[in-house]
């Protein structure tokens, strides 16, 4: 495998994937690199794994190429796993970070510190034409703080305190965050499989 497509129109996410796969000599394109607009995929699954598979497999079918996609979000134990797959649109509109954060904090306002455990989850789906989709999952464990802190990152980063840290994700530098992120851990789970693919070419 010398090339794959990442099923995203997010330039920042595409760059992150590109950096990881570069170490394996694999070139990465994103959906932004095609002259013909790629279809918007509706995430109708009930799990991170199902949504990642939908994105990867549908684009792989359109392009007849190897495609990788991810689905990720925040899981809060005291909220029975919410916001989960609805993380980006928890407060209604898609991608309103401030309202999403406010909703989580409001729902946890009477929950003590020791019960505010949470984790970021990332599931990678690698769809190869004619083969079974490969899945890998990464986690970043932590807890939800009582008020937003920090100006870096996005999403729920200002209220997520990773285990072993005194700074929230939004207080860490991008380099610090990328070393412990759920996506980084998912990438690491994919490493051994990738090595077999590179060696088999």
C-alpha positions in Angstrom: 0.0 0.0 0.0 1.6 3.2 -1.2 -1.4 5.6 -1.1 -4.6 6.0 0.8 -7.4 8.5 1.1 -8.5 10.0 4.4 -12.3 10.5 4.4 -12.3 14.1 5.7 -12.7 17.6 4.5 -11.0 19.0 7.6 -7.5 20.3 6.6 -6.1 20.0 10.1 -7.2 16.4 10.5 -5.9 15.5 7.0 -2.5 16.9 8.0 -2.4 14.8 11.1 -3.1 11.7 9.1 -0.6 12.7 6.5 2.2 13.1 9.1 1.5 9.7 10.7 1.5 7.7 7.4 4.5 9.5 6.0 6.7 7.5 8.4 5.5 4.4 6.5 6.2 5.8 3.1 2.4 6.1 2.4 1.1 9.1 0.6 -2.2 10.5 1.9 -4.9 12.5 0.0 -8.0 13.9 1.6 -11.5 14.6 0.1 -10.4 18.1 -0.5 -7.8 16.9 -3.1 -10.4 15.7 -5.7 -11.7 17.9 -8.5 -15.0 16.1 -8.4 -16.8 16.9 -5.1 -17.1 13.9 -2.8 -20.5 13.1 -1.3 -21.3 14.1 2.2 -21.7 10.9 4.2 -24.6 10.7 6.7 -23.4 9.1 9.9 -26.3 6.9 10.7 -24.5 4.4 12.9 -25.2 3.9 16.7 -21.5 3.5 17.6 -18.2 5.1 16.8 -17.1 2.0 15.0 -20.3 1.9 12.8 -19.9 5.6 11.8 -16.2 5.2 11.0 -17.0 2.2 8.8 -19.8 4.0 7.0 -17.5 6.9 6.1 -14.6 4.7 5.0 -16.5 2.1 3.1 -18.8 4.4 1.2 -15.9 6.6 0.0 -13.8 3.5 -0.8 -16.7 2.2 -3.0 -16.9 5.6 -4.8 -13.1 5.8 -5.4 -12.2 2.1 -5.6 -9.2 3.0 -3.4 -8.1 2.3 0.1 -9.8 4.8 2.5 -9.4 5.5 6.2 -11.9 7.4 8.3 -12.3 8.0 12.0 -15.1 8.7 14.3 -14.4 10.1 17.8 -16.0 11.8 20.7 -16.3 12.3 24.5 -17.7 9.6 26.7 -18.7 10.7 30.3 -19.4 7.9 32.8 -21.8 9.9 34.9 -23.8 10.7 31.8 -24.2 7.1 30.8 -21.7 7.5 28.0 -23.0 10.7 26.6 -22.4 12.8 24.6 -20.7 9.8 22.7 -21.4 9.7 19.0 -23.4 12.9 19.3 -20.3 14.8 20.7 -20.1 17.4 17.8 -23.9 18.2 18.0 -24.7 17.5 21.6 -26.3 20.9 22.2 -28.2 20.9 18.9 -26.3 22.5 16.0 -23.2 20.8 14.6 -19.9 21.9 15.9 -21.0 24.6 18.4 -18.2 23.9 20.9 -19.2 26.5 23.5 -22.8 25.3 23.8 -21.7 21.6 23.8 -19.3 22.4 26.7 -21.9 24.3 28.6 -24.4 21.5 28.3 -22.0 18.9 29.7 -21.0 21.2 32.6 -24.6 21.9 33.4 -25.5 18.2 33.4 -22.5 17.5 35.7 -23.0 20.5 38.1 -24.0 18.3 41.1 -21.5 15.5 40.3 -18.5 15.4 42.6 -14.9 15.4 41.3 -14.3 11.7 41.8 -17.3 10.7 39.8 -16.5 13.0 36.8 -14.4 10.3 35.0 -14.5 10.5 31.2 -12.5 9.5 28.1 -12.0 10.6 24.5 -12.5 7.7 22.1 -11.3 7.4 18.5 -12.1 4.5 16.2 -10.2 4.2 12.9 -11.7 2.3 10.0 -9.5 1.3 7.1 -11.5 0.2 4.1 -9.7 -1.8 1.4 -11.5 -2.7 -1.8 -12.4 -6.4 -1.8 -11.2 -7.0 1.8 -12.6 -6.8 5.3 -12.4 -3.3 6.9 -9.7 -3.0 9.6 -10.6 -1.3 12.9 -8.4 0.2 15.6 -9.4 2.1 18.7 -7.6 4.6 20.9 -8.5 6.2 24.2 -7.4 9.1 26.3 -8.6 8.7 29.9 -9.3 11.6 32.2 -12.0 13.6 34.0 -14.2 16.6 33.5 -13.2 19.8 35.4 -15.8 22.2 36.8 -15.0 25.2 34.5 -13.3 25.6 31.1 -9.6 26.3 31.2 -7.2 27.1 28.3 -7.3 28.5 24.8 -5.8 25.7 22.7 -7.5 22.8 21.0 -11.2 22.6 20.2 -14.3 20.8 21.2 -14.3 19.6 24.8 -10.6 20.2 25.3 -11.1 23.1 27.8 -13.0 20.9 30.3 -11.0 17.6 29.8 -8.2 16.9 32.3 -6.1 13.9 31.1 -5.0 11.4 33.8 -1.7 12.3 35.2 -1.9 16.0 34.2 -2.7 19.2 36.0 -3.6 21.0 32.7 -6.6 20.5 30.6 -6.2 19.5 27.0 -6.8 23.1 26.0 -3.9 24.2 28.3 -1.5 21.8 26.6 0.5 22.7 23.5 -0.5 20.9 20.3 2.7 18.8 20.6 1.8 17.7 24.2 -1.8 17.0 23.2 -0.8 15.0 20.2 1.4 12.7 22.3 -1.5 11.5 24.4 -4.5 12.0 22.2 -7.1 9.3 21.5 -6.3 9.6 17.8 -2.5 9.1 18.5 -3.3 6.0 20.5 -5.5 4.6 17.7 -2.7 5.3 15.2 -0.3 3.3 17.4 -2.7 0.4 17.4 -2.6 0.5 13.6 1.3 0.5 13.4 1.9 -3.3 13.5 -0.7 -3.9 10.8 0.7 -1.2 8.6 4.2 -2.7 8.9 2.9 -6.0 7.5 1.3 -4.2 4.6 4.4 -2.2 3.7 6.6 -5.4 3.9 4.2 -7.3 1.7 4.3 -4.8 -1.2 
